[in-house]
Amino acid sequence: MTKPVDIAISDQFAPFIDRQVESGRYGSPREVVEAGLRLLEQEQRKLNTLRQALTDGENSGPARKIDRQSFINDLRSGL
């Protein structure tokens, strides 16, 4: 499903979009913009995942000291 949206592309990006279409990689300026939006969407998901991991880490409690051999034993036992 598509929704018509009019946007103005700045002089900074217009030549880049034109080059992408001219290269044959994209069939139209719309495809270039959609590819950029997909990348932005992926980056936002990665950022949200990272933020959640940081929050989970903060909520997991204080760090604990372990010695090297205990760490190796934990790795070997699958923890």
Distance bins in CASP14 RR format, pairs under 12 A and 6 or more apart:
PFRMAT RR
TARGET T0000
AUTHOR 0000-0000-0000
RMODE 2
METHOD distances of the structure
MODEL  1
2 30 0 0 0 0 1 0 0 0 0 0 0
2 34 0 0 0 0 1 0 0 0 0 0 0
4 30 0 0 0 0 0 1 0 0 0 0 0
5 30 0 0 0 0 0 1 0 0 0 0 0
5 33 0 0 0 0 1 0 0 0 0 0 0
5 34 0 0 0 0 0 1 0 0 0 0 0
5 37 0 0 0 0 0 1 0 0 0 0 0
6 30 0 0 0 0 0 1 0 0 0 0 0
7 13 0 0 0 0 0 1 0 0 0 0 0
7 14 0 0 0 0 0 1 0 0 0 0 0
7 17 0 0 0 0 0 1 0 0 0 0 0
7 29 0 0 0 0 0 1 0 0 0 0 0
7 30 0 0 0 0 0 1 0 0 0 0 0
7 33 1 0 0 1 0 0 0 0 0 0 0
7 34 0 0 0 0 0 1 0 0 0 0 0
7 37 0 0 0 0 0 1 0 0 0 0 0
8 14 0 0 0 0 1 0 0 0 0 0 0
8 33 0 0 0 0 0 1 0 0 0 0 0
9 15 0 0 0 0 1 0 0 0 0 0 0
9 16 0 0 0 0 1 0 0 0 0 0 0
9 17 1 0 0 1 0 0 0 0 0 0 0
9 18 0 0 0 0 1 0 0 0 0 0 0
9 29 1 0 0 1 0 0 0 0 0 0 0
9 30 0 0 0 0 0 1 0 0 0 0 0
9 32 0 0 0 0 1 0 0 0 0 0 0
9 33 0 0 0 0 1 0 0 0 0 0 0
10 16 0 0 0 0 0 1 0 0 0 0 0
10 17 0 0 0 0 0 1 0 0 0 0 0
11 17 0 0 0 0 0 1 0 0 0 0 0
11 18 0 0 0 0 0 1 0 0 0 0 0
13 19 0 0 0 0 0 1 0 0 0 0 0
13 20 0 0 0 0 0 1 0 0 0 0 0
13 29 0 0 0 0 1 0 0 0 0 0 0
13 32 0 0 0 0 1 0 0 0 0 0 0
13 33 0 0 0 0 1 0 0 0 0 0 0
13 36 0 0 0 0 0 1 0 0 0 0 0
14 20 0 0 0 0 0 1 0 0 0 0 0
14 21 0 0 0 0 0 1 0 0 0 0 0
14 29 0 0 0 0 1 0 0 0 0 0 0
14 32 0 0 0 0 0 1 0 0 0 0 0
14 33 0 0 0 0 0 1 0 0 0 0 0
15 21 0 0 0 0 0 1 0 0 0 0 0
15 22 0 0 0 0 0 1 0 0 0 0 0
15 29 0 0 0 0 0 1 0 0 0 0 0
15 32 0 0 0 0 0 1 0 0 0 0 0
16 22 0 0 0 0 0 1 0 0 0 0 0
16 23 0 0 0 0 0 1 0 0 0 0 0
16 25 0 0 0 0 0 1 0 0 0 0 0
16 26 0 0 0 0 0 1 0 0 0 0 0
16 29 0 0 0 0 0 1 0 0 0 0 0
16 32 0 0 0 0 1 0 0 0 0 0 0
16 33 0 0 0 0 0 1 0 0 0 0 0
16 35 0 0 0 0 0 1 0 0 0 0 0
16 36 0 0 0 0 0 1 0 0 0 0 0
17 23 0 0 0 0 0 1 0 0 0 0 0
17 25 0 0 0 0 0 1 0 0 0 0 0
17 26 0 0 0 0 1 0 0 0 0 0 0
17 27 0 0 0 0 0 1 0 0 0 0 0
17 28 0 0 0 0 1 0 0 0 0 0 0
17 29 1 0 1 0 0 0 0 0 0 0 0
17 30 0 0 0 0 1 0 0 0 0 0 0
17 31 0 0 0 0 1 0 0 0 0 0 0
17 32 1 0 1 0 0 0 0 0 0 0 0
17 33 1 0 0 1 0 0 0 0 0 0 0
17 34 0 0 0 0 0 1 0 0 0 0 0
17 35 0 0 0 0 0 1 0 0 0 0 0
17 36 0 0 0 0 0 1 0 0 0 0 0
18 24 0 0 0 0 0 1 0 0 0 0 0
18 26 0 0 0 0 0 1 0 0 0 0 0
18 27 0 0 0 0 0 1 0 0 0 0 0
18 28 0 0 0 0 0 1 0 0 0 0 0
18 29 1 0 0 1 0 0 0 0 0 0 0
18 32 0 0 0 0 1 0 0 0 0 0 0
19 25 0 0 0 0 1 0 0 0 0 0 0
19 26 0 0 0 0 1 0 0 0 0 0 0
19 29 0 0 0 0 0 1 0 0 0 0 0
19 32 0 0 0 0 1 0 0 0 0 0 0
20 26 1 0 1 0 0 0 0 0 0 0 0
20 27 0 0 0 0 1 0 0 0 0 0 0
20 28 0 0 0 0 1 0 0 0 0 0 0
20 29 0 0 0 0 1 0 0 0 0 0 0
20 30 0 0 0 0 0 1 0 0 0 0 0
20 31 0 0 0 0 1 0 0 0 0 0 0
20 32 1 0 1 0 0 0 0 0 0 0 0
20 33 0 0 0 0 1 0 0 0 0 0 0
20 34 0 0 0 0 0 1 0 0 0 0 0
20 35 0 0 0 0 1 0 0 0 0 0 0
20 36 0 0 0 0 0 1 0 0 0 0 0
21 27 1 0 1 0 0 0 0 0 0 0 0
21 28 1 0 0 1 0 0 0 0 0 0 0
21 29 1 0 0 1 0 0 0 0 0 0 0
21 30 0 0 0 0 1 0 0 0 0 0 0
21 31 1 0 0 1 0 0 0 0 0 0 0
21 32 1 0 0 1 0 0 0 0 0 0 0
21 33 0 0 0 0 0 1 0 0 0 0 0
21 35 0 0 0 0 0 1 0 0 0 0 0
22 28 0 0 0 0 0 1 0 0 0 0 0
22 29 0 0 0 0 0 1 0 0 0 0 0
22 32 0 0 0 0 0 1 0 0 0 0 0
23 31 0 0 0 0 0 1 0 0 0 0 0
23 32 0 0 0 0 0 1 0 0 0 0 0
24 31 0 0 0 0 1 0 0 0 0 0 0
24 32 0 0 0 0 0 1 0 0 0 0 0
25 31 0 0 0 0 1 0 0 0 0 0 0
25 32 0 0 0 0 1 0 0 0 0 0 0
25 35 0 0 0 0 1 0 0 0 0 0 0
26 32 1 0 1 0 0 0 0 0 0 0 0
26 33 0 0 0 0 1 0 0 0 0 0 0
26 34 0 0 0 0 1 0 0 0 0 0 0
26 35 1 0 0 1 0 0 0 0 0 0 0
26 36 0 0 0 0 0 1 0 0 0 0 0
27 33 0 0 0 0 0 1 0 0 0 0 0
27 34 0 0 0 0 0 1 0 0 0 0 0
27 35 0 0 0 0 0 1 0 0 0 0 0
28 34 0 0 0 0 1 0 0 0 0 0 0
28 35 0 0 0 0 0 1 0 0 0 0 0
29 35 0 0 0 0 0 1 0 0 0 0 0
29 36 0 0 0 0 0 1 0 0 0 0 0
30 36 0 0 0 0 0 1 0 0 0 0 0
30 37 0 0 0 0 0 1 0 0 0 0 0
31 37 0 0 0 0 0 1 0 0 0 0 0
31 38 0 0 0 0 0 1 0 0 0 0 0
32 38 0 0 0 0 0 1 0 0 0 0 0
32 39 0 0 0 0 0 1 0 0 0 0 0
33 39 0 0 0 0 0 1 0 0 0 0 0
33 40 0 0 0 0 0 1 0 0 0 0 0
34 40 0 0 0 0 0 1 0 0 0 0 0
34 41 0 0 0 0 0 1 0 0 0 0 0
35 41 0 0 0 0 0 1 0 0 0 0 0
35 42 0 0 0 0 0 1 0 0 0 0 0
36 42 0 0 0 0 1 0 0 0 0 0 0
36 43 0 0 0 0 1 0 0 0 0 0 0
37 43 0 0 0 0 0 1 0 0 0 0 0
37 44 0 0 0 0 0 1 0 0 0 0 0
38 44 0 0 0 0 0 1 0 0 0 0 0
38 45 0 0 0 0 0 1 0 0 0 0 0
39 45 0 0 0 0 0 1 0 0 0 0 0
39 46 0 0 0 0 0 1 0 0 0 0 0
40 46 0 0 0 0 0 1 0 0 0 0 0
40 47 0 0 0 0 0 1 0 0 0 0 0
41 47 0 0 0 0 0 1 0 0 0 0 0
41 48 0 0 0 0 0 1 0 0 0 0 0
42 48 0 0 0 0 0 1 0 0 0 0 0
42 49 0 0 0 0 0 1 0 0 0 0 0
43 49 0 0 0 0 0 1 0 0 0 0 0
43 50 0 0 0 0 0 1 0 0 0 0 0
44 50 0 0 0 0 0 1 0 0 0 0 0
44 51 0 0 0 0 0 1 0 0 0 0 0
45 51 0 0 0 0 0 1 0 0 0 0 0
45 52 0 0 0 0 0 1 0 0 0 0 0
46 52 0 0 0 0 0 1 0 0 0 0 0
46 53 0 0 0 0 0 1 0 0 0 0 0
47 53 0 0 0 0 0 1 0 0 0 0 0
47 54 0 0 0 0 0 1 0 0 0 0 0
48 54 0 0 0 0 0 1 0 0 0 0 0
48 55 0 0 0 0 0 1 0 0 0 0 0
49 55 0 0 0 0 0 1 0 0 0 0 0
49 56 0 0 0 0 0 1 0 0 0 0 0
50 56 0 0 0 0 0 1 0 0 0 0 0
50 57 0 0 0 0 0 1 0 0 0 0 0
51 57 0 0 0 0 0 1 0 0 0 0 0
51 58 0 0 0 0 0 1 0 0 0 0 0
52 58 0 0 0 0 0 1 0 0 0 0 0
52 59 0 0 0 0 0 1 0 0 0 0 0
53 59 0 0 0 0 0 1 0 0 0 0 0
53 60 0 0 0 0 0 1 0 0 0 0 0
54 60 0 0 0 0 0 1 0 0 0 0 0
55 61 0 0 0 0 0 1 0 0 0 0 0
57 63 0 0 0 0 1 0 0 0 0 0 0
64 70 0 0 0 0 0 1 0 0 0 0 0
64 71 0 0 0 0 0 1 0 0 0 0 0
64 74 0 0 0 0 0 1 0 0 0 0 0
65 71 0 0 0 0 0 1 0 0 0 0 0
66 72 0 0 0 0 1 0 0 0 0 0 0
66 73 0 0 0 0 1 0 0 0 0 0 0
66 74 1 0 0 1 0 0 0 0 0 0 0
66 75 0 0 0 0 0 1 0 0 0 0 0
66 79 0 0 0 0 0 1 0 0 0 0 0
67 73 0 0 0 0 1 0 0 0 0 0 0
67 74 0 0 0 0 0 1 0 0 0 0 0
68 74 0 0 0 0 0 1 0 0 0 0 0
68 75 0 0 0 0 0 1 0 0 0 0 0
69 75 0 0 0 0 0 1 0 0 0 0 0
69 76 0 0 0 0 0 1 0 0 0 0 0
70 76 0 0 0 0 0 1 0 0 0 0 0
70 77 0 0 0 0 0 1 0 0 0 0 0
70 79 0 0 0 0 0 1 0 0 0 0 0
71 77 0 0 0 0 0 1 0 0 0 0 0
71 78 0 0 0 0 0 1 0 0 0 0 0
71 79 0 0 0 0 1 0 0 0 0 0 0
72 78 0 0 0 0 0 1 0 0 0 0 0
72 79 0 0 0 0 0 1 0 0 0 0 0
73 79 0 0 0 0 1 0 0 0 0 0 0
END
